[in-house]
Amino acid sequence: MLGTLLAALLLGSAAPASAHAALRGSDPADGAVLKSAPASVTLTFTESVGLLDDSFRVYDPTNHRVTTGDAEHGPAGSDTARITFPKRLGTGTYTVAWRVVSADSHPVSGALTFSVGQPSATVAAVPTGPVENPVTEGLYNIGRYIAYLAVALLIGAAAFVALCRPPDPAPLRTPVRTAWWALLAATLFLLVLRSSYEEGTSPATALDPSALTRSATGRPGMALLARVALLAVVAVLHLVLARRSADRSRPLHPSRPLLAAATVLAVALALTWAAAEHASAGIQVPVAMTSTVLHLLAMALWLGGLTALLVILRRSTAPLPAVVVTRFSRVAFGSVAVLVVTGVYQSWRGLGSWQALTGTSYGRLLLLKLAAVTLLLAAASQSRRWTARIAAAPAPAAAARVRVREPVGAVAPGAPSASGAPALASGDDARRALRRSVLAEVGIGVVVLVLTTILTGTLPGRAAAEAAESGAASGAVGIPAAAVAMVPFDVGTPNGHGKVQITLDPGRVGKNSVEAVVFGPDGGISTVPELRLSFTLGAQKIGPLPAGLADRGGYWATNAVSIPLAGEWTMNVTVRVSDLDQVTVTKKIRIAA
């Protein structure tokens, strides 16, 4: 009920913002035709961005790369990126492909075009591959999954020993050490792979000395280095506790100063995630980072503590006292309360509207996570019932007296007694049932952690909406600003075949300019006496809409084609190569919203 109320209040007052960087604008503007060559290109984003050595690639009309200066931030601040041209640009259309790292550590990229003097007959084709190298992205995500699981077990198991005080914590030593080593290995792995992940290159480039330097000097890399340093301090604290436990003259459980030091370390470890993820960018950064730290710690206390409880239940030689399970039940209840409040806030901050819940990948992943959390709460409720039975179970002597009062075989465990009251299951039965329910919780908890890790790498709904509004191409490398199609034709006569390259700029709903270049059998530019073009959207029964191309001397063009709706349109291209020979061919082209 609290979660529903907060969601209604917060989502009802949502305001636009972003978490990944989205392109706000550019100078020159996308598709602009300039009278004179610009001295630089400047991009403006919705948040601060990090620059790479290869953040800009500029191509001339012949698809050759243009020499540029180093990428730098513009005078307006760190939310801009700029390159300069040491030489004056010639006439024609230039394509600018860009790639930067947003403040929340995720790479984003896109492309735009501008023309000097007049548009070219041809436009450079930029590769349209994925933002990340698939192998590098997969390995990087595996490292992130391991890091999340390891930190949950490390913090959760340590907190279980400190807060729940099991009489024999020895079974937890191996899981804690395993979690420490796993977190250290995953952190170093992510640090080495960071540069390749940002630049979208293969894992083979990760060991290059310059790549390692770039990884260590960026903000995400510095957060990873800080995590390594904190793990070294954790190791020292572990040694102190190990020596303390070996000294029989000292209390078994840590003192308050050691608990305070462990708490500070846990908060600092959580900050290394908050400083390099969605919380570090967008609106309300201080509140968001605080919420993220609390969310991560509550998750670790609950899920890591569950794992510790399961290990104790399965490996402890003596029955676990009911008071230990009761203490963890209270810790778990408090953790769930924190998770609800921080989860609602982070959902509002990431989504921004109800429509984003079903209309974006982030929203749909969030729904999956909510479903998994619901199952987790159901399993936790069952564990809580068994915890209450363990706490209320009679001592062994009392249980023997209860069994004497009832006829042998008359009452099954949990069935009503002769007096009409339900008979309590024995402590051993309750502990076995608790082990099963806790195991179910741990399994579902792993799924929740995996979904959480995927969410931290997914474009939030707010950012997706802003990117759509700004028209920025933030999801794929080098998506051309214009829609380009190559249409082959053959009139059936000798040398009567070739191709027509049609460029629709910007290739979106509204007013578009069209350029068409005819290539002959030898691949060279060819002149034809007539070229006609029309557009039809069969699904909506719209068209044909004639383009009205005019011969511009070497190519055909028009600046007045209006496309009313987004969708897959059919282009009808009529090519006349002589007074008697002509052919009409069709080609599909997608128009963006």
N, C-alpha and C positions, 0 to 999 in steps of 0.2 A: 504493500500500500504506500509506504514511504517512497519507494522507487518510482511508482506510477505518478505520485503527486509531484515529485521533483522534476520528472521528465516533462510533465505537462507545463509546469511553470517555466522551466528553462528553455525548452524547445519553442514555447510560445513567444519568447522574447529574443529569439536568435537574431544575430546580426552577421553580415558578411565578414568573412575572414578566411585565412588559409593556413595550411600547415606545411605542405610542399610548396616550393616556389612555383609561381605561374608567371608567364610573360605578360607584363602589363602594357608594354608598348615598345617601340623602337624608333630610332632616328638614323637613317631614313625609315619611313613607315613601310610596312609590308606592301609590295606592289606599287610603290611610288615611282613616278617618272620624273627625273631631275633634269634641270637645264644644264647644270654643271656637275662635275664629279665631286663626290663628298670626300672630305679628308679623313673621316672616321665613320665607324658604325657603333652606336651605343644602344644597348638593350636595358630596359628597366623592368625589374621583377617585383613581385608582391612582398618579398622579404629578402634579407641579405643572402648572398650566394658566395660560394667558394669557387675559385677559378682553377683551371687545369692548364697544363702546358699546351694542350691542343684544344682549348675551349672554343676556338673559332677556326672554321675552314671556309674560305671564300673562293668561289669558282667563277671564271669569266664565261662569256657566251660560248666559247669553244670547249668548255669543260676542263680547262686547265686551272690548276690552283694558283691563286694570286698571292704574291708575297705581302705579308702584313707585319706589323709590329707585334710585340708581346701583348697578351691579354692583360687588362688591368681594370680596376674599378674606376668609374667616372667621377667627376667632381661632385656629383650629387650624393655619393656615399657607397656603402657596401652592397646596396640593393641594385647596383648597376654594373654592367660589364661592357668594356669598350676595346676596340682595336683600331689602329690607325693604318693608313696606307702611305708607305714611303714614296711611292710613285703615283703619278696621276693616272686615274682609270680612263680607259677608252670608252667609246660608245657601245651601248648594248645592255643586256640584262645580266645581272650578277646574282648568284645564289649564295646565301650565307647560312651555313650549317653551324649550330652552336651546341655546346654541352657544358653545364655547370653543375655544382653540387649545392643543393638547397640547405638551409640552416639545420634541418632535421636529419642531415647526413645522406639523403637519397639523391642520386644523380637524376637530372632532368635534361631534356634536349629538344631540339626542334629546328626549323629552318624558315627562311623568308627570302624574298627576292626584291630587288630594286633595279631600275633601269636608268642609264645615263643617256641623255639625248632622246632616244626612242627605243622601244622594246626590240629585242633581237628576234630574228626569225626562229631561232632555237633557244632553248633554255637548258642549262646544265642539269643533268640528272644526278641527284644525290642518292646514294644507297639508302634503302629504307629498311634496314635491319633492326633488330631489337635494341632497346636502350642498353642492356647488359649482355655480356657474353653468357650464353646459357650455362656453360660448365662453371664459370666463375660465380655466377649468381647462385647456382645450386649448392656449390661448396660453401659459399658465404652464408647462405640460409641454414645449412646444416650446423655450421659453427655457432650461429645465433641460437638455434634450438638447444644445442648442448649447453651453451652458457646459461640460458634461462633455467633449464632443468637442474644444472649444477648449483646455481646460486639459491634456488628454492630449497634444495636438500641441505646445503651448507648452513644457511641461516635457520631454516626450520628445525633441523636436528639439534643444532646448538641451543636454540631457544627452548626446545622441548626439555633438554637436560636442565637448563637454568630455571625454567618456570614450572615445569611439572615434577621435577625432582624424582625420577625413578630410582629405586634403591640400588639397581645395578645397571649403570649406563654403559658398561663394557661392550655390549653388542653394537653400539652406535659408533664406536671408534673407526671401524673400517669404512662404513658409509660416509662419515664426515671426511676422512682422508681422501677417499675416492672422489667426493664432490670437489674438494679443494684442488686436486690434481686435474680433474676434468675442466674446472673453471679456468685454471691457469693455462692449460693447453688450448682451450677454445679461444681464450683472449689473445694469446700469442698468434694463433692461426688467423684470427680476424685481423689482427694488426698487420701481419705479413700480406694478407690478401686484399687489404683495404684499397691500395692504389689501383690494382687491377679492376676491382669492383667499381670504383669511381669512373675510370676511363673506359670501361666496357671492353677490356682486352682479356686475353686468355690467361689462365693461371701461370703459364710459363714465364710471364713478364714480372711476376710478383717478387722474384729474388734479385731483380736488378737493383744495384745500390741506390740509384736515384729514385726508384720507386719506393724503396724502404724509407728514404729520407722524406719523401712527400707524405707517406702514410703517417710518419711520426710527428710531422709538423702541423697537420690539419687538426681541426677541433675534434672530430671523431677519433683520430689517432691518439690525440692527447688524453682523451677520456679512457681509451684502452690502456695507455701507459699508466695512468693513475690507478686503474683497476689492478694492474700487475703489482704496483707498489703497495697497494692496500692488502693484496693477498700475501705479500711478504710480511707485513705487520701481523696479519692473521696467523701466519705460521709461527711467528715469535710468541704470540699470545697462546697458541695451542701448546707450545713447548713449556711455557710457564705453568699452564694448567696441568699438563702431564706430570711435571715434577711435583706440583702441589698434591695431586692425587696419590703419588707414590710415597709422600710423607704422611705416615699414619697419624702423626701428632696434630695435623691440621684438619679442619672440617672437609668433608667430602665435596661439598658444593662450593662454587666460586664466591669470593667476597664481593661486596658492593662496588669497590673500585674496579675490579675485573669485569663485573657486569656492565658498569658504565662504559668502560673501554670497548667491550664487545658491542654494545648498543651503538656507540659512535661509529665503529667500523661498519656495522650493518647499514646504517644510514648513508655513510660515505659510499659504500658499494652500490647502493640503490641509486645514488646521485650520478654514478658513471653511466647508467642507462638513461636517466632523465635528461642529462646534458647532451645526449647524442641522438635523441629520438623526437617524436612529434611534439613533446612538451616544450622543447627548446625554441620553438618557432610558432608564430601565429599570435593569437590574442591571449592576454592574461598569463604571460609566461611564468611569473613567480608563483601564481596560484596553481598553474598547470604542473609545474615541476614538483611543488609540494604534494599535489594530488598523486602524481606518478610515483613518487617515493613511497607514500603511504600505501598505495595500491600494490606495489611490488613487495613491500614488507609484509602486508597482510596476506598476500598470496603465499609468500614463503612460510609464514607462521602456520598457515592452514595446511597447505599441500605438503610442505616439507615436514611439518609436524605429524601429519598423517602417516607419511612414510616411516618416520621414526617410531611412531606408535605401532605400526605394523611389524617392524623389525623386532621391537621389544616383545610384542605378543608372541611372535613365532620363535624367537631365539632365546628368550630369557629362561633360565633353568627353574626359577621360582615363579609362582603365580604373581601377576602384576597386581599390586594393591589397588583397590577401588578408588582411593583418593587421587592416584596419579591420573587415572582415566577421567575422573571428574574435573581435575584441574585443566586437562587439555580440552575438555568439553567447553569450559568457560573461555579459554583462549580462542578456540575455534569460533564460538559465537561472536566474540568481539571482532575477530578478523572478518567474518562475514558481514557484520554491520559496516565496517570500514570499506570493504569491497563494494558494497551496494552504493554508498554515498559517493565514493570516488569514481566508481564505474558509471554512475548516472552523469556526473559532471563531465567526465572524459567523453562519454557518448554524445552529449550535447555539443561539446567543443569540437568534436571530430565531424559530426553530421551537419548541424546547423539547421536542418529542416526535417519534417516527417517524410517528405518525398525522397530524401537521400537514403532513407532506411531501406527502401526497395529498389531505388533507381540507380544506386552506385554499388560497385564491388565492395567498398568499405562497409556499407550498410548491410549488404547481404551476409558478409562475413561476421558482422556484429550479431545478426540474428542467429547464425549458427552457434556463435559463442554463448549467447543468452540461452539457447536451447540446451547446450552442454552444461552450463552452470545450473540450470533448472534440474537436470538429472543429478548433478553433483549435490545440490541441496536436498534432493529426495533421499539420496544415499546417506547424506549426513544426518538427516532426520532419523533414519533407521538406526544409525550408529548411536545417536543420542538416546534413543529408547533403550538400547542394550546397555549403554553406560548407566542409565538410571537403574536398571535391573541389577547390574553388578554392585552398585552402591547400596541397594536395598537388600541384596542377598544375605541370608543369615550366616553367621559364623559356622564353621564345620560342626561344633558341638550342638549348637542350636538347631542346625539342619537335621542332625541325627534325632533330636527330640521331636522335631516336626514329623519325621518319617515314622516314629514310633506311634504317634497319635492316630495316624491314618492306617487303614487296613492295607496289607501288602498287595500291590498291583491294582489298588482301587483308584489311584490318581496318577495320571500321566503328567509329565512336566508341562506346566502352563495351562492344564485343564482345571476346571472348578473343583474345589475340595468339598468334603462332606458338609462344611459350613456354608457353602455357596460362594466363597471368595476364591479368585483365581490363585492357583498355586504358583509360586515363583519358580522359574527355571533355576537350576543349580548354578553356582558361580562358574563352574567349568563350562557348562552349556552356554551360558551367557558370553563367556570369553571367546568360545569358538565362533559363536554367531557374530560377535564384534569383529573378530579377525576377518570374516567374510565380507562384512559391510565396509570395513576400512579398506580392504583390498579393492572393492568396487570403487570406492571414493578415489583411491590413488590412480586407478586406471582411467577414470573419467577426468581426473585432474590433469593427467598427462595430455589428454586431448585438448583441454582448456588452454594449457600452456602452449601447445602447438598453434592453436588458433590465435592466441595472443601474439605470438611471434609473427605470424603472417600479417596480422592487423598492423603491427608496427612498421611493416614494410609496404603497406598499401596506401595509395593516395586517398586521404580523407574526403568525405563528402563535401565539406566546405571548399576545399581546394579544387575538387573536380568541378564544382559549380562555377567557381571564379575563373578557372581555366577555360571553361566553355564560354563564359560571358566575354572574356578578353580575346577569344579566338586563338589562344596560344596552343601550339601543338606540344604538349608536355609528355606524351606517352610513347613516342617512338622516335628513333633517330632520323633526322633529316627528312621528315615528311614535306614534300615540296608545297610551297604556298599555292601553286596552281595545279589544276588537274590536267594531266597530259595523257593523250591516247594516240597510238600509232595504228592507222587504218590502211590495210593493204587493199589494192584494187587491181583489176585486170579487165581490159575492154575486149580482149580476145584477138588483138592484132599484134604484129611484130613490134616489139618495144613499147607495147601499149599497157605495160604493167608498172607498178611502183607502189609507193606508200605515201600517205598523207599524215603528217604529224600535226595534231590539233591540240592547242594549249588554251585552256579555259581558266582565266585568272579573275578572282581568286578561287574559282571552283566551288562556290558556296551560293546559298540562296540569295537572290538579289541581282544587282547589276554586275555583269561580267564583261570582260574584254576577251575577244577570241582572235587567235592567230593561227593560221593554217599554212604549212609549208609542204609543197609537193616534191617528193624525191623520185627520180627516174630509176630505170633498171640498173644503172651503174652506181646507185647510191648518192649521186650528186643532186643538187637542187635543180628542179625542172620547172619550166613555165608551161601553163596550160591556158587555153582561151577562156575557160569558165570553171568555176568551183562554187557549188551551192551546198549549204548546210542547214539542217533543221533539227529540232529537238522534240521528242515525244515521250510522255510519261504514260504508258499504257495502263498502269494500275489505277490511275486517277482519270483516265480518258482526257488527258490534256495534250494538245498539239495536233499537228506539227507546228512548232514555233520557228519561223524562218530567222536565220541569223543575219542575212543581208550582207554577206562578205563583199569587200571591195578589194580590187587588185592594187596593192601598194608597191608594186615593182619588185618582184622576187618572192613575195609572199602575199597572202590574202588576210584581211583583218577587219574587225569592227569593234567598236567600244560600247555598243548599245544592245547587248543581249541580256534580257531580264529573265531569270529562272525563278518561278514562284514557289516551288516546293522542293524539299530535300528528297532524295531517293535515287533509284537507278534509272537513269534516262537512256533512251535510245537515240543515237545520232544517225541521221540519214545523210550520207555524203555522196553527192553527185559530182563526178569528175568527167569533164569533156576534154578529150585530147585532140579532136579535129572537128570539122564541120559535121561529120557523120557519126563519129565514134564517141560514145559516152557510156558510163556505167554508174549505177547507184548501189552503194554498199552501206551496211549498218554496223554500228559498234556501240556497246554499252559503256556508259560512263557514270560514275557515282558523284552526285552533288551533295555536299555537306550542308548541315543546317547553318 
